């Protein structure tokens, strides 16, 4: 939930459905682990497990964030290319129309 809040804060664009799905999937994994697995572990094992999972989550979040930034940049470049090609086609179409009018 904290990560989804952070995503909204740094303005990572996601649909509302995706945000809720991320939260529900996270809770679906947390609840069984907390109520079924945690009681079986000792305090040290529980803290170690939490630390390992937290570090893994942070690393995967960083990779995911970097990938989203790259995707946004790629989308921006592709849109710029599209606009340039569209303008070029419009100019070519205008020239062809002028040739056929003669």
Biopython code that builds the backbone (N, CA, C, O; Angstrom):
import numpy as np
from Bio.PDB.StructureBuilder import StructureBuilder

atoms = [
    (1, "UNK", "N", (0.843, -1.194, 0.000)),
    (1, "UNK", "CA", (0.000, 0.000, 0.000)),
    (1, "UNK", "C", (0.877, 1.242, 0.000)),
    (1, "UNK", "O", (0.577, 2.226, -0.676)),
    (2, "UNK", "N", (1.977, 1.189, 0.774)),
    (2, "UNK", "CA", (2.887, 2.330, 0.812)),
    (2, "UNK", "C", (3.513, 2.564, -0.564)),
    (2, "UNK", "O", (3.680, 3.708, -0.985)),
    (3, "UNK", "N", (3.857, 1.482, -1.261)),
    (3, "UNK", "CA", (4.457, 1.639, -2.587)),
    (3, "UNK", "C", (3.458, 2.261, -3.561)),
    (3, "UNK", "O", (3.830, 3.120, -4.360)),
    (4, "UNK", "N", (2.221, 1.844, -3.505)),
    (4, "UNK", "CA", (1.209, 2.420, -4.398)),
    (4, "UNK", "C", (1.016, 3.902, -4.087)),
    (4, "UNK", "O", (0.794, 4.703, -4.995)),
    (5, "UNK", "N", (1.100, 4.266, -2.817)),
    (5, "UNK", "CA", (1.019, 5.673, -2.430)),
    (5, "UNK", "C", (2.203, 6.438, -2.998)),
    (5, "UNK", "O", (2.049, 7.550, -3.503)),
    (6, "UNK", "N", (3.399, 5.831, -2.912)),
    (6, "UNK", "CA", (4.594, 6.462, -3.462)),
    (6, "UNK", "C", (4.464, 6.633, -4.975)),
    (6, "UNK", "O", (4.834, 7.676, -5.514)),
    (7, "UNK", "N", (3.939, 5.611, -5.665)),
    (7, "UNK", "CA", (3.741, 5.720, -7.117)),
    (7, "UNK", "C", (2.849, 6.907, -7.453)),
    (7, "UNK", "O", (3.131, 7.646, -8.396)),
    (8, "UNK", "N", (1.788, 7.095, -6.700)),
    (8, "UNK", "CA", (0.891, 8.225, -6.940)),
    (8, "UNK", "C", (1.609, 9.548, -6.659)),
    (8, "UNK", "O", (1.414, 10.531, -7.374)),
    (9, "UNK", "N", (2.439, 9.565, -5.616)),
    (9, "UNK", "CA", (3.166, 10.779, -5.241)),
    (9, "UNK", "C", (4.150, 11.204, -6.322)),
    (9, "UNK", "O", (4.248, 12.391, -6.632)),
    (10, "UNK", "N", (4.883, 10.251, -6.902)),
    (10, "UNK", "CA", (5.862, 10.588, -7.949)),
    (10, "UNK", "C", (5.224, 10.584, -9.336)),
    (10, "UNK", "O", (5.911, 10.722, -10.349)),
    (11, "UNK", "N", (3.933, 10.427, -9.366)),
    (11, "UNK", "CA", (3.131, 10.527, -10.599)),
    (11, "UNK", "C", (3.473, 9.465, -11.635)),
    (11, "UNK", "O", (3.610, 9.760, -12.822)),
    (12, "UNK", "N", (3.610, 8.219, -11.170)),
    (12, "UNK", "CA", (3.714, 7.097, -12.099)),
    (12, "UNK", "C", (2.305, 6.830, -12.580)),
    (12, "UNK", "O", (1.405, 6.564, -11.783)),
    (13, "UNK", "N", (2.121, 6.900, -13.872)),
    (13, "UNK", "CA", (0.779, 6.787, -14.425)),
    (13, "UNK", "C", (0.337, 5.331, -14.466)),
    (13, "UNK", "O", (0.971, 4.489, -15.102)),
    (14, "UNK", "N", (-0.751, 5.058, -13.783)),
    (14, "UNK", "CA", (-1.384, 3.742, -13.780)),
    (14, "UNK", "C", (-2.887, 3.957, -13.745)),
    (14, "UNK", "O", (-3.378, 5.004, -13.322)),
    (15, "UNK", "N", (-3.592, 2.954, -14.194)),
    (15, "UNK", "CA", (-5.042, 3.038, -14.094)),
    (15, "UNK", "C", (-5.451, 2.766, -12.645)),
    (15, "UNK", "O", (-4.716, 2.133, -11.888)),
    (16, "UNK", "N", (-6.604, 3.242, -12.285)),
    (16, "UNK", "CA", (-7.116, 3.007, -10.931)),
    (16, "UNK", "C", (-7.290, 1.513, -10.695)),
    (16, "UNK", "O", (-7.023, 1.018, -9.600)),
    (17, "UNK", "N", (-7.734, 0.803, -11.713)),
    (17, "UNK", "CA", (-7.913, -0.647, -11.611)),
    (17, "UNK", "C", (-6.587, -1.334, -11.296)),
    (17, "UNK", "O", (-6.542, -2.251, -10.476)),
    (18, "UNK", "N", (-5.509, -0.894, -11.943)),
    (18, "UNK", "CA", (-4.195, -1.475, -11.697)),
    (18, "UNK", "C", (-3.736, -1.224, -10.271)),
    (18, "UNK", "O", (-3.175, -2.115, -9.633)),
    (19, "UNK", "N", (-3.968, -0.026, -9.772)),
    (19, "UNK", "CA", (-3.571, 0.286, -8.387)),
    (19, "UNK", "C", (-4.311, -0.603, -7.393)),
    (19, "UNK", "O", (-3.704, -1.153, -6.473)),
    (20, "UNK", "N", (-5.614, -0.742, -7.579)),
    (20, "UNK", "CA", (-6.391, -1.590, -6.664)),
    (20, "UNK", "C", (-5.975, -3.050, -6.788)),
    (20, "UNK", "O", (-5.903, -3.763, -5.787)),
    (21, "UNK", "N", (-5.703, -3.495, -7.997)),
    (21, "UNK", "CA", (-5.263, -4.884, -8.188)),
    (21, "UNK", "C", (-3.930, -5.121, -7.487)),
    (21, "UNK", "O", (-3.736, -6.161, -6.858)),
    (22, "UNK", "N", (-3.007, -4.159, -7.594)),
    (22, "UNK", "CA", (-1.721, -4.291, -6.906)),
    (22, "UNK", "C", (-1.907, -4.400, -5.396)),
    (22, "UNK", "O", (-1.248, -5.206, -4.739)),
    (23, "UNK", "N", (-2.798, -3.595, -4.856)),
    (23, "UNK", "CA", (-3.054, -3.632, -3.411)),
    (23, "UNK", "C", (-3.696, -4.957, -3.018)),
    (23, "UNK", "O", (-3.302, -5.563, -2.021)),
    (24, "UNK", "N", (-4.676, -5.410, -3.787)),
    (24, "UNK", "CA", (-5.350, -6.668, -3.453)),
    (24, "UNK", "C", (-4.410, -7.866, -3.545)),
    (24, "UNK", "O", (-4.467, -8.761, -2.702)),
    (25, "UNK", "N", (-3.546, -7.892, -4.561)),
    (25, "UNK", "CA", (-2.593, -8.989, -4.699)),
    (25, "UNK", "C", (-1.597, -8.970, -3.537)),
    (25, "UNK", "O", (-1.239, -10.019, -3.001)),
    (26, "UNK", "N", (-1.158, -7.784, -3.157)),
    (26, "UNK", "CA", (-0.259, -7.667, -2.014)),
    (26, "UNK", "C", (-0.895, -8.168, -0.732)),
    (26, "UNK", "O", (-0.262, -8.877, 0.051)),
    (27, "UNK", "N", (-2.144, -7.798, -0.522)),
    (27, "UNK", "CA", (-2.852, -8.270, 0.671)),
    (27, "UNK", "C", (-3.110, -9.769, 0.611)),
    (27, "UNK", "O", (-3.059, -10.451, 1.634)),
    (28, "UNK", "N", (-3.382, -10.277, -0.567)),
    (28, "UNK", "CA", (-3.623, -11.718, -0.722)),
    (28, "UNK", "C", (-2.368, -12.521, -0.373)),
    (28, "UNK", "O", (-2.479, -13.665, 0.069)),
    (29, "UNK", "N", (-1.199, -11.953, -0.559)),
    (29, "UNK", "CA", (0.032, -12.633, -0.164)),
    (29, "UNK", "C", (0.385, -12.386, 1.291)),
    (29, "UNK", "O", (0.917, -13.269, 1.964)),
    (30, "UNK", "N", (0.090, -11.187, 1.781)),
    (30, "UNK", "CA", (0.458, -10.823, 3.152)),
    (30, "UNK", "C", (-0.378, -11.554, 4.195)),
    (30, "UNK", "O", (0.161, -12.069, 5.175)),
    (31, "UNK", "N", (-1.667, -11.601, 3.992)),
    (31, "UNK", "CA", (-2.557, -12.159, 5.018)),
    (31, "UNK", "C", (-2.234, -13.627, 5.324)),
    (31, "UNK", "O", (-2.078, -13.969, 6.496)),
    (32, "UNK", "N", (-2.127, -14.504, 4.326)),
    (32, "UNK", "CA", (-1.765, -15.890, 4.667)),
    (32, "UNK", "C", (-0.372, -15.998, 5.295)),
    (32, "UNK", "O", (-0.160, -16.783, 6.219)),
    (33, "UNK", "N", (0.567, -15.209, 4.789)),
    (33, "UNK", "CA", (1.922, -15.266, 5.356)),
    (33, "UNK", "C", (1.919, -14.813, 6.805)),
    (33, "UNK", "O", (2.595, -15.408, 7.644)),
    (34, "UNK", "N", (1.170, -13.774, 7.103)),
    (34, "UNK", "CA", (1.141, -13.233, 8.466)),
    (34, "UNK", "C", (0.442, -14.185, 9.436)),
    (34, "UNK", "O", (0.922, -14.398, 10.550)),
    (35, "UNK", "N", (-0.678, -14.753, 9.022)),
    (35, "UNK", "CA", (-1.454, -15.591, 9.942)),
    (35, "UNK", "C", (-1.039, -17.054, 9.936)),
    (35, "UNK", "O", (-1.233, -17.743, 10.938)),
    (36, "UNK", "N", (-0.475, -17.553, 8.838)),
    (36, "UNK", "CA", (-0.112, -18.975, 8.766)),
    (36, "UNK", "C", (1.386, -19.228, 8.933)),
    (36, "UNK", "O", (1.790, -20.147, 9.645)),
    (37, "UNK", "N", (2.199, -18.414, 8.278)),
    (37, "UNK", "CA", (3.644, -18.650, 8.282)),
    (37, "UNK", "C", (4.341, -17.995, 9.475)),
    (37, "UNK", "O", (5.215, -18.608, 10.088)),
    (38, "UNK", "N", (3.973, -16.786, 9.803)),
    (38, "UNK", "CA", (4.642, -16.051, 10.881)),
    (38, "UNK", "C", (4.605, -16.783, 12.224)),
    (38, "UNK", "O", (5.619, -16.795, 12.922)),
    (39, "UNK", "N", (3.495, -17.389, 12.613)),
    (39, "UNK", "CA", (3.498, -18.091, 13.904)),
    (39, "UNK", "C", (4.461, -19.286, 13.955)),
    (39, "UNK", "O", (4.858, -19.706, 15.042)),
    (40, "UNK", "N", (4.837, -19.833, 12.804)),
    (40, "UNK", "CA", (5.740, -20.978, 12.771)),
    (40, "UNK", "C", (7.206, -20.575, 12.910)),
    (40, "UNK", "O", (8.052, -21.412, 13.223)),
    (41, "UNK", "N", (7.510, -19.299, 12.679)),
    (41, "UNK", "CA", (8.886, -18.824, 12.712)),
    (41, "UNK", "C", (9.216, -18.204, 14.063)),
    (41, "UNK", "O", (8.354, -17.636, 14.735)),
    (42, "UNK", "N", (10.486, -18.325, 14.444)),
    (42, "UNK", "CA", (10.946, -17.632, 15.632)),
    (42, "UNK", "C", (11.124, -16.159, 15.325)),
    (42, "UNK", "O", (11.044, -15.736, 14.172)),
    (43, "UNK", "N", (11.370, -15.378, 16.379)),
    (43, "UNK", "CA", (11.490, -13.930, 16.206)),
    (43, "UNK", "C", (12.638, -13.583, 15.243)),
    (43, "UNK", "O", (12.458, -12.763, 14.343)),
    (44, "UNK", "N", (13.799, -14.191, 15.421)),
    (44, "UNK", "CA", (14.946, -13.901, 14.551)),
    (44, "UNK", "C", (14.672, -14.295, 13.107)),
    (44, "UNK", "O", (15.016, -13.551, 12.188)),
    (45, "UNK", "N", (14.059, -15.454, 12.895)),
    (45, "UNK", "CA", (13.724, -15.890, 11.542)),
    (45, "UNK", "C", (12.708, -14.954, 10.901)),
    (45, "UNK", "O", (12.779, -14.666, 9.707)),
    (46, "UNK", "N", (11.774, -14.488, 11.699)),
    (46, "UNK", "CA", (10.748, -13.580, 11.194)),
    (46, "UNK", "C", (11.366, -12.250, 10.772)),
    (46, "UNK", "O", (11.047, -11.725, 9.706)),
    (47, "UNK", "N", (12.250, -11.705, 11.609)),
    (47, "UNK", "CA", (12.910, -10.438, 11.285)),
    (47, "UNK", "C", (13.799, -10.599, 10.052)),
    (47, "UNK", "O", (13.808, -9.736, 9.175)),
    (48, "UNK", "N", (14.547, -11.702, 9.985)),
    (48, "UNK", "CA", (15.397, -11.969, 8.827)),
    (48, "UNK", "C", (14.564, -12.116, 7.558)),
    (48, "UNK", "O", (14.913, -11.567, 6.513)),
    (49, "UNK", "N", (13.465, -12.857, 7.650)),
    (49, "UNK", "CA", (12.577, -13.034, 6.487)),
    (49, "UNK", "C", (12.024, -11.691, 6.022)),
    (49, "UNK", "O", (11.981, -11.404, 4.826)),
    (50, "UNK", "N", (11.604, -10.874, 6.983)),
    (50, "UNK", "CA", (11.074, -9.552, 6.652)),
    (50, "UNK", "C", (12.138, -8.717, 5.947)),
    (50, "UNK", "O", (11.857, -8.067, 4.940)),
    (51, "UNK", "N", (13.370, -8.736, 6.482)),
    (51, "UNK", "CA", (14.451, -7.939, 5.896)),
    (51, "UNK", "C", (14.764, -8.393, 4.475)),
    (51, "UNK", "O", (14.932, -7.563, 3.581)),
    (52, "UNK", "N", (14.843, -9.694, 4.264)),
    (52, "UNK", "CA", (15.144, -10.228, 2.927)),
    (52, "UNK", "C", (14.035, -9.847, 1.943)),
    (52, "UNK", "O", (14.312, -9.410, 0.827)),
    (53, "UNK", "N", (12.797, -10.014, 2.360)),
    (53, "UNK", "CA", (11.669, -9.685, 1.482)),
    (53, "UNK", "C", (11.613, -8.185, 1.212)),
    (53, "UNK", "O", (11.313, -7.767, 0.093)),
    (54, "UNK", "N", (11.899, -7.379, 2.223)),
    (54, "UNK", "CA", (11.902, -5.925, 2.045)),
    (54, "UNK", "C", (12.968, -5.499, 1.043)),
    (54, "UNK", "O", (12.697, -4.689, 0.157)),
    (55, "UNK", "N", (14.175, -6.036, 1.177)),
    (55, "UNK", "CA", (15.255, -5.694, 0.244)),
    (55, "UNK", "C", (14.886, -6.143, -1.171)),
    (55, "UNK", "O", (15.078, -5.393, -2.128)),
    (56, "UNK", "N", (14.359, -7.357, -1.309)),
    (56, "UNK", "CA", (13.951, -7.845, -2.629)),
    (56, "UNK", "C", (12.875, -6.948, -3.228)),
    (56, "UNK", "O", (12.908, -6.651, -4.422)),
    (57, "UNK", "N", (11.923, -6.518, -2.407)),
    (57, "UNK", "CA", (10.847, -5.642, -2.878)),
    (57, "UNK", "C", (11.397, -4.294, -3.323)),
    (57, "UNK", "O", (10.987, -3.761, -4.353)),
    (58, "UNK", "N", (12.324, -3.745, -2.548)),
    (58, "UNK", "CA", (12.919, -2.457, -2.911)),
    (58, "UNK", "C", (13.679, -2.568, -4.231)),
    (58, "UNK", "O", (13.548, -1.706, -5.100)),
    (59, "UNK", "N", (14.468, -3.621, -4.380)),
    (59, "UNK", "CA", (15.238, -3.809, -5.620)),
    (59, "UNK", "C", (14.296, -3.954, -6.818)),
    (59, "UNK", "O", (14.503, -3.318, -7.852)),
    (60, "UNK", "N", (13.263, -4.791, -6.680)),
    (60, "UNK", "CA", (12.318, -4.975, -7.792)),
    (60, "UNK", "C", (11.551, -3.693, -8.082)),
    (60, "UNK", "O", (11.240, -3.405, -9.237)),
    (61, "UNK", "N", (11.243, -2.923, -7.044)),
    (61, "UNK", "CA", (10.539, -1.651, -7.246)),
    (61, "UNK", "C", (11.402, -0.660, -8.008)),
    (61, "UNK", "O", (10.914, 0.066, -8.875)),
    (62, "UNK", "N", (12.693, -0.634, -7.678)),
    (62, "UNK", "CA", (13.603, 0.267, -8.392)),
    (62, "UNK", "C", (13.692, -0.125, -9.865)),
    (62, "UNK", "O", (13.627, 0.733, -10.745)),
    (63, "UNK", "N", (13.841, -1.422, -10.130)),
    (63, "UNK", "CA", (13.880, -1.870, -11.527)),
    (63, "UNK", "C", (12.572, -1.543, -12.250)),
    (63, "UNK", "O", (12.588, -1.104, -13.400)),
    (64, "UNK", "N", (11.451, -1.755, -11.578)),
    (64, "UNK", "CA", (10.154, -1.439, -12.177)),
    (64, "UNK", "C", (9.996, 0.042, -12.456)),
    (64, "UNK", "O", (9.475, 0.430, -13.502)),
    (65, "UNK", "N", (10.445, 0.874, -11.521)),
    (65, "UNK", "CA", (10.350, 2.319, -11.700)),
    (65, "UNK", "C", (11.225, 2.772, -12.864)),
    (65, "UNK", "O", (10.804, 3.586, -13.685)),
    (66, "UNK", "N", (12.456, 2.235, -12.930)),
    (66, "UNK", "CA", (13.352, 2.594, -14.036)),
    (66, "UNK", "C", (12.751, 2.157, -15.375)),
    (66, "UNK", "O", (12.841, 2.880, -16.367)),
    (67, "UNK", "N", (12.143, 0.977, -15.396)),
    (67, "UNK", "CA", (11.513, 0.504, -16.635)),
    (67, "UNK", "C", (10.355, 1.410, -17.035)),
    (67, "UNK", "O", (10.167, 1.690, -18.219)),
    (68, "UNK", "N", (9.577, 1.871, -16.056)),
    (68, "UNK", "CA", (8.452, 2.763, -16.385)),
    (68, "UNK", "C", (8.956, 4.098, -16.910)),
    (68, "UNK", "O", (8.330, 4.691, -17.789)),
    (69, "UNK", "N", (10.087, 4.582, -16.381)),
    (69, "UNK", "CA", (10.664, 5.830, -16.876)),
    (69, "UNK", "C", (11.160, 5.664, -18.310)),
    (69, "UNK", "O", (10.961, 6.544, -19.148)),
    (70, "UNK", "N", (11.809, 4.529, -18.588)),
    (70, "UNK", "CA", (12.275, 4.260, -19.949)),
    (70, "UNK", "C", (11.094, 4.141, -20.908)),
    (70, "UNK", "O", (11.149, 4.639, -22.032)),
    (71, "UNK", "N", (10.038, 3.486, -20.466)),
    (71, "UNK", "CA", (8.856, 3.328, -21.321)),
    (71, "UNK", "C", (8.211, 4.683, -21.604)),
    (71, "UNK", "O", (7.766, 4.937, -22.723)),
    (72, "UNK", "N", (8.161, 5.541, -20.611)),
    (72, "UNK", "CA", (7.576, 6.871, -20.817)),
    (72, "UNK", "C", (8.418, 7.676, -21.799)),
    (72, "UNK", "O", (7.877, 8.382, -22.650)),
    (73, "UNK", "N", (9.733, 7.573, -21.686)),
    (73, "UNK", "CA", (10.626, 8.286, -22.606)),
    (73, "UNK", "C", (10.483, 7.736, -24.028)),
    (73, "UNK", "O", (10.451, 8.500, -24.992)),
    (74, "UNK", "N", (10.398, 6.415, -24.153)),
    (74, "UNK", "CA", (10.212, 5.806, -25.468)),
    (74, "UNK", "C", (8.885, 6.253, -26.079)),
    (74, "UNK", "O", (8.820, 6.559, -27.269)),
    (75, "UNK", "N", (7.840, 6.291, -25.274)),
    (75, "UNK", "CA", (6.537, 6.734, -25.768)),
    (75, "UNK", "C", (6.615, 8.181, -26.249)),
    (75, "UNK", "O", (6.028, 8.526, -27.275)),
    (76, "UNK", "N", (7.326, 9.016, -25.524)),
    (76, "UNK", "CA", (7.473, 10.414, -25.910)),
    (76, "UNK", "C", (8.208, 10.538, -27.248)),
    (76, "UNK", "O", (7.792, 11.297, -28.123)),
    (77, "UNK", "N", (9.318, 9.776, -27.398)),
    (77, "UNK", "CA", (10.070, 9.817, -28.661)),
    (77, "UNK", "C", (9.240, 9.292, -29.816)),
    (77, "UNK", "O", (9.264, 9.865, -30.904)),
    (78, "UNK", "N", (8.502, 8.207, -29.597)),
    (78, "UNK", "CA", (7.666, 7.645, -30.662)),
    (78, "UNK", "C", (6.581, 8.637, -31.078)),
    (78, "UNK", "O", (6.260, 8.750, -32.260)),
    (79, "UNK", "N", (6.021, 9.351, -30.108)),
    (79, "UNK", "CA", (4.999, 10.346, -30.433)),
    (79, "UNK", "C", (5.603, 11.478, -31.259)),
    (79, "UNK", "O", (4.986, 11.958, -32.210)),
    (80, "UNK", "N", (6.814, 11.904, -30.891)),
    (80, "UNK", "CA", (7.483, 12.959, -31.663)),
    (80, "UNK", "C", (7.740, 12.503, -33.096)),
    (80, "UNK", "O", (7.533, 13.263, -34.041)),
    (81, "UNK", "N", (8.192, 11.257, -33.253)),
    (81, "UNK", "CA", (8.409, 10.719, -34.607)),
    (81, "UNK", "C", (7.108, 10.661, -35.390)),
    (81, "UNK", "O", (7.069, 10.979, -36.578)),
    (82, "UNK", "N", (6.042, 10.250, -34.709)),
    (82, "UNK", "CA", (4.734, 10.171, -35.357)),
    (82, "UNK", "C", (4.302, 11.550, -35.853)),
    (82, "UNK", "O", (3.825, 11.688, -36.979)),
    (83, "UNK", "N", (4.470, 12.556, -35.017)),
    (83, "UNK", "CA", (4.070, 13.916, -35.408)),
    (83, "UNK", "C", (4.903, 14.391, -36.598)),
    (83, "UNK", "O", (4.369, 14.980, -37.538)),
    (84, "UNK", "N", (6.219, 14.133, -36.557)),
    (84, "UNK", "CA", (7.085, 14.540, -37.670)),
    (84, "UNK", "C", (6.687, 13.824, -38.961)),
    (84, "UNK", "O", (6.616, 14.454, -40.016)),
    (85, "UNK", "N", (6.429, 12.519, -38.892)),
    (85, "UNK", "CA", (6.034, 11.764, -40.085)),
    (85, "UNK", "C", (4.688, 12.255, -40.616)),
    (85, "UNK", "O", (4.484, 12.348, -41.826)),
    (86, "UNK", "N", (3.787, 12.563, -39.710)),
    (86, "UNK", "CA", (2.469, 13.048, -40.124)),
    (86, "UNK", "C", (2.599, 14.385, -40.849)),
    (86, "UNK", "O", (1.946, 14.610, -41.868)),
    (87, "UNK", "N", (3.451, 15.276, -40.316)),
    (87, "UNK", "CA", (3.672, 16.565, -40.976)),
    (87, "UNK", "C", (4.313, 16.366, -42.344)),
    (87, "UNK", "O", (3.940, 17.035, -43.308)),
    (88, "UNK", "N", (5.265, 15.458, -42.433)),
    (88, "UNK", "CA", (5.928, 15.163, -43.699)),
    (88, "UNK", "C", (4.924, 14.627, -44.717)),
    (88, "UNK", "O", (4.930, 15.040, -45.877)),
    (89, "UNK", "N", (4.071, 13.714, -44.286)),
    (89, "UNK", "CA", (3.044, 13.185, -45.189)),
    (89, "UNK", "C", (2.074, 14.262, -45.637)),
    (89, "UNK", "O", (1.647, 14.271, -46.792)),
    (90, "UNK", "N", (1.720, 15.171, -44.737)),
    (90, "UNK", "CA", (0.806, 16.256, -45.101)),
    (90, "UNK", "C", (1.439, 17.162, -46.160)),
    (90, "UNK", "O", (0.767, 17.603, -47.092)),
    (91, "UNK", "N", (2.735, 17.434, -46.007)),
    (91, "UNK", "CA", (3.437, 18.259, -47.010)),
    (91, "UNK", "C", (3.501, 17.550, -48.351)),
    (91, "UNK", "O", (3.283, 18.167, -49.394)),
    (92, "UNK", "N", (3.796, 16.262, -48.330)),
    (92, "UNK", "CA", (3.862, 15.494, -49.576)),
    (92, "UNK", "C", (2.494, 15.442, -50.246)),
    (92, "UNK", "O", (2.386, 15.562, -51.467)),
    (93, "UNK", "N", (1.463, 15.263, -49.449)),
    (93, "UNK", "CA", (0.113, 15.219, -49.996)),
    (93, "UNK", "C", (-0.246, 16.564, -50.630)),
    (93, "UNK", "O", (-0.869, 16.610, -51.691)),
    (94, "UNK", "N", (0.145, 17.638, -49.983)),
    (94, "UNK", "CA", (-0.131, 18.974, -50.515)),
    (94, "UNK", "C", (0.585, 19.178, -51.849)),
    (94, "UNK", "O", (0.000, 19.707, -52.794)),
    (95, "UNK", "N", (1.870, 18.753, -51.928)),
    (95, "UNK", "CA", (2.629, 18.875, -53.177)),
    (95, "UNK", "C", (1.991, 18.058, -54.293)),
    (95, "UNK", "O", (1.902, 18.524, -55.429)),
    (96, "UNK", "N", (1.553, 16.856, -53.981)),
    (96, "UNK", "CA", (0.918, 16.005, -54.999)),
    (96, "UNK", "C", (-0.380, 16.621, -55.497)),
    (96, "UNK", "O", (-0.661, 16.584, -56.695)),
    (97, "UNK", "N", (-1.157, 17.175, -54.614)),
    (97, "UNK", "CA", (-2.406, 17.816, -55.027)),
    (97, "UNK", "C", (-2.130, 18.999, -55.951)),
    (97, "UNK", "O", (-2.845, 19.224, -56.927)),
    (98, "UNK", "N", (-1.068, 19.758, -55.619)),
    (98, "UNK", "CA", (-0.714, 20.903, -56.464)),
    (98, "UNK", "C", (-0.256, 20.441, -57.845)),
    (98, "UNK", "O", (-0.572, 21.087, -58.843)),
    (99, "UNK", "N", (0.482, 19.333, -57.918)),
    (99, "UNK", "CA", (0.934, 18.802, -59.209)),
    (99, "UNK", "C", (-0.255, 18.349, -60.062)),
    (99, "UNK", "O", (-0.286, 18.608, -61.265)),
    (100, "UNK", "N", (-1.208, 17.691, -59.463)),
    (100, "UNK", "CA", (-2.350, 17.193, -60.223)),
    (100, "UNK", "C", (-3.279, 18.315, -60.657)),
    (100, "UNK", "O", (-4.020, 18.153, -61.627)),
    (101, "UNK", "N", (-3.259, 19.428, -59.977)),
    (101, "UNK", "CA", (-4.094, 20.560, -60.373)),
    (101, "UNK", "C", (-3.573, 21.220, -61.624)),
    (101, "UNK", "O", (-4.340, 21.849, -62.354)),
    (102, "UNK", "N", (-2.291, 21.092, -61.890)),
    (102, "UNK", "CA", (-1.689, 21.735, -63.073)),
    (102, "UNK", "C", (-2.029, 20.999, -64.279)),
    (102, "UNK", "O", (-1.617, 21.384, -65.373)),
]
sb = StructureBuilder()
sb.init_structure("model")
sb.init_model(0)
sb.init_chain("A")
sb.init_seg("    ")
for serial, (resi, resn, name, xyz) in enumerate(atoms, 1):
    if name == "N":
        sb.init_residue(resn, " ", resi, " ")
    sb.init_atom(name, np.array(xyz, "f"), 0.0, 1.0, " ", f" {name:<3s}", serial, name[0])
structure = sb.get_structure()
